[in-house]
Amino acid sequence: MTLGNQDSGVTSGVKFVTSTIGNTVGGLTNTVGGVVGAAGRGIGETIEGATGSGGRPVARGIADAASGVEDGSNRIARGVKNAGEGK
């Protein structure tokens, strides 16, 4: 018997597992997104530094695309974590 908003043992266990999986997947997604974002910005800076203003559009495009991937992965990770927590 549960009182108020307390979960049964099974429900509590399921929430723990889904929360753990959600946090793990979310953390890994954040990590991959961060690596892609940082690498893309670094490559963009390198291209721009090596080619000057002529390579700037390509360099900025790479950096912007990588930052977009990073932002998208952060949003996905937040959604996965929230789903794992039942939000």
Buried (B, 14 or more C-beta within 10 A) or exposed (E): EEEEEEEEEEEEEEBEEBBEEBBEBBEEBBEBBBBBBEBBBEBBEEBBEEEEEEBEEEBEEBBEBBBBBBEBBBEBBBBBBEBBEEE
